[in-house]
Every structure is written in C-alpha cells, then in structure tokens.
C-alpha cells in the first residue's frame, strides 16, 4: 500500500470514528443534526457562535414530561424544552419562548429549524432601553440557549383580522401588522379607544410574551418565528387587550370593567360585550382575546360611538375597515430584510457597524 493510500485510509477512519462524517455545517441553509450539535459543544462554548439545528420538540421541561410550563422564573424546568431526532436529544432554555407555554399552543412540533448558542451566558431577556424588563433566567452552568424556533406556529387569518394570544414571544412577520388596542375613560369626555400598528414589513419587531393582539393580514396562513430576542416593550404599555387561560368560561374580578370579546366578521369586525361587571368572559378558544372596557362610560368621544342602546358592541377602529384594504396588505411572498452580526446572530435594531444583510456585508453609519 502506498503512503498516499495509507493517508486516505487513516482520514476515512477518522471521519468514521470521530463523528460519523458531518452532514451539516450549522448554517441556516445546512443545519446540524442533533448528534452533530451535541458533538460541537466545546467549540460552541469557546466562541459563542450561533448555530442552526433541525429537531423535534419532544416535550416541555428538562425531561420533556410537561404538557405546559408555569410562570415561576425561579424554576428552570418551566423555561426548558426537550428537543431531539433519531440521533439523540438535547435540552434548551428560553424564558420568553417556554415561560408559560403549553404544547397545545403550537401548530407543529416536528422537524423544527432552531438557532441557538451553547455556554453560560444565556440571553438578557426583555428590553435594553428599559432595564427593569431585562433579566437572565437561565442556568449558570453551560447549556443550550434558544435564539429562534421556526416552523412551530402557523396561523390562519380569515377575513383579514384575527385576535390572538400565545404565551411565547414571536417576531411579527413581514406580511402581518400586529395591533394593540387601548380602551380608556376620561371623566370629562367619556370613553375612548385607540389603535397602534406594528408593521412587520417596516421593522423587525419581537412581541413580549403573553401579548394579546389583533393580527391584520391578507387572508391565509402566516408563519411566525418564536424568539428570545429583546422585545418591544411599548406593545405592552397601554394595551387593554387580554386573554383567558382556557377555552370556555374564564372568571376574575375587575371593578367597573366589562369584557368585550373580539370577533372577526367579513363585513363588520369588532368587540362584543361578553360579561357582566364581575369579569366573567366565555371564549371559544384559549388563544382568543377580549378588550376591557370601563362600564362607567356614558358615551365615546371623537370618532367612536356606542352602536346599540345596550352598549354591547364596538366596531373595529371606529368603522374604518375594508376587506378590500385588508386583502391588499403585504402579500405573503414579501421578504423581510434581516440584519445579522458577523457571528451570525440576528440583530433586531441594528446601530452603527458592520452587518450581513441579504447575504451581503453592509456598513451602517
């Protein structure tokens, strides 16, 4: 056997015994298998690199036995998920994705595309412009920390509008506008309702977890990315949309408040009174939302008026609704221009520096 042939035989043996010939390289286009990911832990811990892997979500909690998690941030099991494929398993953490999630909240758990890091740092969850919302709830020992989960949530938005709530944080897609609604009361003027749009096509925006919002888009299915990125705190501020904890009857107490369930109708969507003043609301599905309205109000001011003597209906956006206008929203094929740093991590709000955009290096000044 020649020296060249001997060298080739040695290299083949090394590939066979070291890691069964790496098929993926950890990029979004060519993600790792779970076995390949687990084999790279030391290298990932050393450089903090973001990598991609394809895996199933087997269950919630560190051992995958939970059907839903709780809100206690001191319990690591409540912010973990067990992922795996035919080659192995791994546990990954994210308070914003797993904090109060139930498996039934997701539309798919198979063959997910996931980005993550491995190390002791975790993620500074929250909003850096508001330090009180920024925390790190992950283990101090080396662990997998989720960045994004693709393929777990696809929503059908009929008639152009859908009220929606999920326990996780998510990126508003480029073909969707998320709307927060604030119902308030002025003793001198009466009640008011305001609407604030967050357009996924104009900026990459991450919602706080547990946000109740109205999603506005062309009718059809829309894919949502679960995210651990720093979220937009203004979505929570001044948002009186709420969600229940279950399908069926939800009860609570709220003085001088009534619940108005959001209903999307092809001709006249809006909020329909669904409770007495004891805050009892009946929802057809857990992810439905409702608006809390002050029952002291005798009238609306500005462009908003009660439409029935019983004060049991509020038309969406003061009647400024058109199914044709909704259908003309950003088409599903629109592309969101995302920025990544040189380590491959997505940057939600890039400042000055060098980034990768549309697979090209760009400099923001």
C-alpha positions as CSV (number, residue, x, y, z in Angstrom):
1,X,0.0,0.0,0.0
2,X,1.4,3.4,-1.0
3,X,1.9,6.2,1.5
4,X,-0.9,8.2,-0.2
5,X,-3.3,5.2,0.1
6,X,-2.4,4.8,3.8
7,X,-3.1,8.5,4.4
8,X,-6.5,8.3,2.7
9,X,-7.4,5.2,4.8
10,X,-6.4,7.0,8.0
11,X,-8.6,10.0,7.1
12,X,-11.6,7.8,6.3
13,X,-11.2,6.0,9.6
14,X,-11.0,9.4,11.5
15,X,-14.2,10.6,9.8
16,X,-16.0,7.3,10.7
17,X,-14.9,7.1,14.3
18,X,-15.0,10.8,15.3
19,X,-18.4,11.9,14.3
20,X,-19.9,9.8,11.5
21,X,-19.0,12.3,8.8
22,X,-20.5,15.7,9.5
23,X,-23.5,16.2,7.1
24,X,-24.4,19.7,8.3
25,X,-22.3,22.8,9.0
26,X,-24.6,24.6,11.4
27,X,-25.8,27.2,9.0
28,X,-29.4,28.0,8.4
29,X,-29.2,26.6,4.9
30,X,-27.4,23.4,6.1
31,X,-28.3,22.9,9.8
32,X,-26.7,20.3,12.2
33,X,-28.4,17.1,13.2
34,X,-28.8,16.7,16.9
35,X,-25.8,14.3,17.1
36,X,-23.7,16.8,15.2
37,X,-24.8,19.7,17.5
38,X,-24.0,17.7,20.7
39,X,-20.6,16.9,19.3
40,X,-19.8,20.6,18.9
41,X,-20.5,21.8,22.5
42,X,-16.9,22.6,23.4
43,X,-16.3,24.6,20.3
44,X,-19.6,26.5,20.7
45,X,-18.8,27.3,24.3
46,X,-15.4,28.7,23.3
47,X,-16.6,31.1,20.6
48,X,-20.3,31.8,21.5
49,X,-21.3,31.1,17.9
50,X,-25.0,30.9,16.9
51,X,-25.7,27.7,15.0
52,X,-28.8,26.1,13.5
53,X,-30.1,22.6,14.0
54,X,-33.1,20.6,12.8
55,X,-35.0,18.8,15.6
56,X,-38.4,17.8,17.0
57,X,-39.8,19.4,20.2
58,X,-40.4,16.2,22.3
59,X,-41.9,17.9,25.3
60,X,-41.6,20.8,27.8
61,X,-39.4,20.8,30.8
62,X,-35.9,19.4,31.1
63,X,-37.1,15.9,30.8
64,X,-39.9,16.6,28.2
65,X,-42.7,15.3,30.5
66,X,-44.6,18.6,31.0
67,X,-47.6,19.4,28.9
68,X,-47.4,23.1,29.9
69,X,-45.0,25.2,31.9
70,X,-45.5,27.8,34.7
71,X,-44.6,31.4,35.1
72,X,-42.3,31.0,38.1
73,X,-38.9,32.3,36.8
74,X,-37.0,30.6,39.6
75,X,-37.9,27.1,38.3
76,X,-35.6,26.3,35.4
77,X,-37.9,23.4,34.4
78,X,-40.5,26.0,33.5
79,X,-38.3,27.5,30.8
80,X,-36.9,24.4,29.2
81,X,-37.8,22.2,26.3
82,X,-36.5,18.7,25.3
83,X,-35.6,18.6,21.6
84,X,-34.3,15.6,19.6
85,X,-34.3,13.4,16.5
86,X,-33.4,9.9,15.7
87,X,-29.7,10.5,16.6
88,X,-30.2,12.0,20.1
89,X,-31.6,14.7,22.4
90,X,-30.7,18.0,24.0
91,X,-32.3,20.4,26.4
92,X,-32.6,24.1,25.5
93,X,-33.7,27.1,27.6
94,X,-35.7,30.3,26.9
95,X,-37.9,32.1,29.3
96,X,-39.6,34.1,26.5
97,X,-40.5,31.0,24.5
98,X,-41.2,28.5,27.2
99,X,-42.2,30.6,30.2
100,X,-45.9,29.8,30.2
101,X,-46.2,27.7,27.0
102,X,-48.4,24.6,26.5
103,X,-47.7,22.0,23.8
104,X,-51.2,22.5,22.5
105,X,-50.4,26.2,21.8
106,X,-48.2,25.2,18.9
107,X,-49.4,24.1,15.5
108,X,-46.3,21.8,14.8
109,X,-43.6,20.2,16.9
110,X,-41.8,18.2,14.1
111,X,-38.7,19.0,12.1
112,X,-38.3,22.5,13.5
113,X,-35.5,24.8,12.4
114,X,-33.8,26.1,15.5
115,X,-31.0,28.6,16.2
116,X,-29.1,28.6,19.5
117,X,-25.9,29.0,21.4
118,X,-24.0,26.9,23.9
119,X,-22.4,28.5,27.0
120,X,-23.1,30.0,30.4
121,X,-24.2,33.5,29.3
122,X,-27.8,32.9,28.3
123,X,-29.9,35.8,26.9
124,X,-30.6,39.2,28.5
125,X,-34.3,38.9,28.1
126,X,-36.5,41.9,28.0
127,X,-35.8,45.4,26.6
128,X,-32.4,47.0,27.0
129,X,-33.9,50.5,26.9
130,X,-36.0,49.6,30.0
131,X,-33.6,47.8,32.4
132,X,-36.4,46.7,34.7
133,X,-37.5,44.4,31.9
134,X,-34.1,42.9,31.2
135,X,-33.1,39.8,33.1
136,X,-31.4,36.5,32.6
137,X,-33.4,33.5,33.8
138,X,-31.2,30.6,32.5
139,X,-28.8,28.2,34.3
140,X,-25.3,29.4,35.3
141,X,-23.8,26.2,34.0
142,X,-23.1,25.6,30.3
143,X,-26.4,25.0,28.5
144,X,-28.1,25.4,25.1
145,X,-29.9,28.8,24.9
146,X,-32.5,29.3,22.2
147,X,-32.5,32.2,19.8
148,X,-35.3,31.3,17.5
149,X,-37.7,28.5,16.6
150,X,-39.0,28.3,13.1
151,X,-41.9,26.0,11.9
152,X,-43.7,25.7,15.3
153,X,-46.5,28.2,14.7
154,X,-48.6,28.9,11.5
155,X,-51.8,30.9,11.9
156,X,-54.8,31.1,9.6
157,X,-56.0,34.7,9.5
158,X,-59.5,34.8,8.0
159,X,-61.3,37.9,6.9
160,X,-58.1,39.9,7.3
161,X,-58.2,40.1,11.1
162,X,-57.6,37.7,13.9
163,X,-57.4,38.3,17.6
164,X,-54.6,36.1,19.0
165,X,-52.6,35.3,22.1
166,X,-49.8,32.9,22.8
167,X,-47.5,32.6,25.9
168,X,-44.4,32.9,23.8
169,X,-42.6,35.9,22.2
170,X,-42.6,36.0,18.5
171,X,-41.4,38.0,15.5
172,X,-44.2,39.9,13.7
173,X,-43.9,38.5,10.2
174,X,-43.3,40.8,7.2
175,X,-46.7,40.1,5.8
176,X,-48.6,40.9,9.1
177,X,-49.5,44.0,11.1
178,X,-50.0,43.5,14.8
179,X,-52.3,45.9,16.5
180,X,-52.6,46.8,20.2
181,X,-55.8,48.4,21.4
182,X,-56.2,50.7,24.4
183,X,-59.7,51.4,25.8
184,X,-59.8,54.1,28.4
185,X,-62.1,56.6,30.1
186,X,-62.0,60.3,30.8
187,X,-64.4,61.7,33.4
188,X,-64.8,64.9,31.3
189,X,-65.0,63.4,27.8
190,X,-66.1,59.8,28.3
191,X,-64.6,56.6,26.8
192,X,-62.1,56.3,24.1
193,X,-60.4,53.5,22.1
194,X,-57.1,53.9,20.3
195,X,-55.3,51.6,17.9
196,X,-51.5,51.3,17.4
197,X,-50.0,49.3,14.5
198,X,-46.7,47.4,14.5
199,X,-45.9,46.6,10.8
200,X,-43.7,43.6,10.3
201,X,-42.7,44.9,6.9
202,X,-41.2,48.1,8.2
203,X,-39.2,46.8,11.2
204,X,-38.2,43.5,12.8
205,X,-40.3,43.6,16.0
206,X,-40.5,41.0,18.7
207,X,-43.6,40.9,20.9
208,X,-43.4,40.5,24.7
209,X,-44.6,37.0,25.8
210,X,-48.2,36.8,26.7
211,X,-49.2,39.6,24.4
212,X,-52.9,39.8,23.3
213,X,-53.0,41.5,19.9
214,X,-55.1,41.7,16.8
215,X,-53.3,40.4,13.7
216,X,-54.1,42.1,10.4
217,X,-53.0,40.4,7.2
218,X,-54.2,39.1,3.8
219,X,-56.4,36.1,4.4
220,X,-54.5,32.8,4.5
221,X,-51.8,31.1,6.5
222,X,-48.9,33.0,8.0
223,X,-45.8,31.6,9.6
224,X,-44.5,33.0,12.9
225,X,-41.0,32.7,14.4
226,X,-40.8,32.1,18.2
227,X,-38.0,34.4,19.5
228,X,-35.8,35.1,22.5
229,X,-34.7,38.5,21.2
230,X,-35.2,41.7,23.1
231,X,-38.8,42.6,22.8
232,X,-40.7,45.8,22.1
233,X,-42.0,47.0,25.5
234,X,-44.4,49.6,24.0
235,X,-46.6,46.7,22.8
236,X,-47.5,46.0,26.5
237,X,-47.7,49.6,27.6
238,X,-51.3,50.9,27.1
239,X,-52.7,47.7,25.8
240,X,-56.0,46.7,27.3
241,X,-56.4,43.6,25.2
242,X,-56.4,40.5,27.4
243,X,-56.5,36.7,27.0
244,X,-58.1,33.9,29.0
245,X,-56.4,30.9,30.4
246,X,-58.7,28.3,28.7
247,X,-61.4,27.8,26.2
248,X,-64.8,28.2,27.9
249,X,-65.6,30.3,30.9
250,X,-62.9,32.4,32.4
251,X,-63.6,34.4,35.6
252,X,-61.9,37.1,37.6
253,X,-62.6,40.5,39.2
254,X,-62.3,43.9,37.7
255,X,-64.3,46.8,39.2
256,X,-66.2,48.9,36.7
257,X,-64.9,46.8,33.8
258,X,-66.6,44.6,31.3
259,X,-65.1,42.2,28.8
260,X,-65.7,42.7,25.1
261,X,-64.7,39.6,23.1
262,X,-63.0,40.3,19.7
263,X,-65.0,38.9,16.7
264,X,-63.7,39.0,13.2
265,X,-66.5,39.2,10.6
266,X,-66.1,39.7,6.9
267,X,-68.3,42.8,6.9
268,X,-68.2,44.2,10.5
269,X,-65.5,43.0,12.9
270,X,-65.3,44.5,16.4
271,X,-65.8,43.8,20.1
272,X,-68.9,42.3,21.6
273,X,-69.8,42.5,25.2
274,X,-69.4,39.1,26.7
275,X,-69.5,39.6,30.5
276,X,-71.1,41.3,33.5
277,X,-69.0,43.5,35.7
278,X,-67.6,40.5,37.5
279,X,-65.2,39.9,34.7
280,X,-66.6,36.6,33.5
281,X,-65.8,36.0,29.8
282,X,-66.5,33.0,27.6
283,X,-64.0,32.2,24.9
284,X,-64.4,29.6,22.1
285,X,-60.6,29.0,22.1
286,X,-57.8,29.6,24.6
287,X,-55.9,31.9,22.2
288,X,-58.9,34.3,21.7
289,X,-58.7,37.8,23.2
290,X,-61.0,40.4,24.7
291,X,-61.0,44.1,25.5
292,X,-61.5,45.5,28.9
293,X,-63.9,48.5,28.8
294,X,-64.8,50.9,31.5
295,X,-68.6,50.5,32.3
296,X,-68.9,54.0,33.8
297,X,-68.7,55.4,30.3
298,X,-71.9,57.1,29.1
299,X,-70.5,57.7,25.6
300,X,-67.5,57.6,23.4
301,X,-65.8,60.7,22.2
302,X,-64.1,61.5,19.0
303,X,-64.9,59.1,16.1
304,X,-66.2,56.4,18.4
305,X,-69.8,55.9,19.3
306,X,-71.8,53.1,21.0
307,X,-73.8,51.4,18.3
308,X,-76.5,49.9,20.4
309,X,-78.6,51.2,23.3
310,X,-77.3,48.2,25.3
311,X,-73.7,49.4,24.8
312,X,-72.7,45.9,23.9
313,X,-70.8,46.4,20.6
314,X,-67.7,48.4,19.5
315,X,-66.9,48.4,15.7
316,X,-63.3,47.7,14.9
317,X,-61.3,51.0,14.5
318,X,-64.4,53.2,14.5
319,X,-65.8,51.5,11.4
320,X,-62.6,52.3,9.4
321,X,-62.5,48.7,8.0
322,X,-62.4,47.4,4.4
323,X,-62.0,43.8,3.5
324,X,-60.5,45.0,0.2
325,X,-58.0,47.1,2.1
326,X,-57.0,44.1,4.2
327,X,-56.6,41.9,1.1
328,X,-54.2,44.5,-0.3
329,X,-51.8,44.2,2.6
330,X,-48.3,43.0,2.2
331,X,-48.5,39.7,0.2
332,X,-47.2,36.5,1.8
333,X,-44.3,36.5,-0.5
334,X,-42.9,39.7,0.8
335,X,-39.3,39.5,2.0
336,X,-38.2,40.9,5.3
337,X,-34.7,42.4,5.2
338,X,-32.9,41.0,8.2
339,X,-29.6,42.1,9.7
340,X,-27.1,39.7,11.3
341,X,-23.8,40.5,13.1
342,X,-20.6,38.9,11.9
343,X,-21.2,36.0,14.3
344,X,-24.5,35.1,12.6
345,X,-26.8,36.5,15.3
346,X,-29.9,38.3,14.1
347,X,-29.9,42.0,15.1
348,X,-33.4,43.4,15.7
349,X,-32.5,47.1,15.8
350,X,-29.0,47.5,14.2
351,X,-26.9,50.5,15.1
352,X,-23.7,51.7,13.6
353,X,-21.4,48.9,12.5
354,X,-20.8,46.1,10.0
355,X,-23.7,43.6,9.4
356,X,-24.8,40.9,6.9
357,X,-28.0,41.8,5.0
358,X,-29.4,39.7,2.2
359,X,-26.2,37.6,2.3
360,X,-24.1,40.7,1.7
361,X,-21.9,42.7,4.0
362,X,-23.2,46.2,4.7
363,X,-21.9,49.1,6.8
364,X,-24.4,51.3,8.8
365,X,-23.0,54.7,9.6
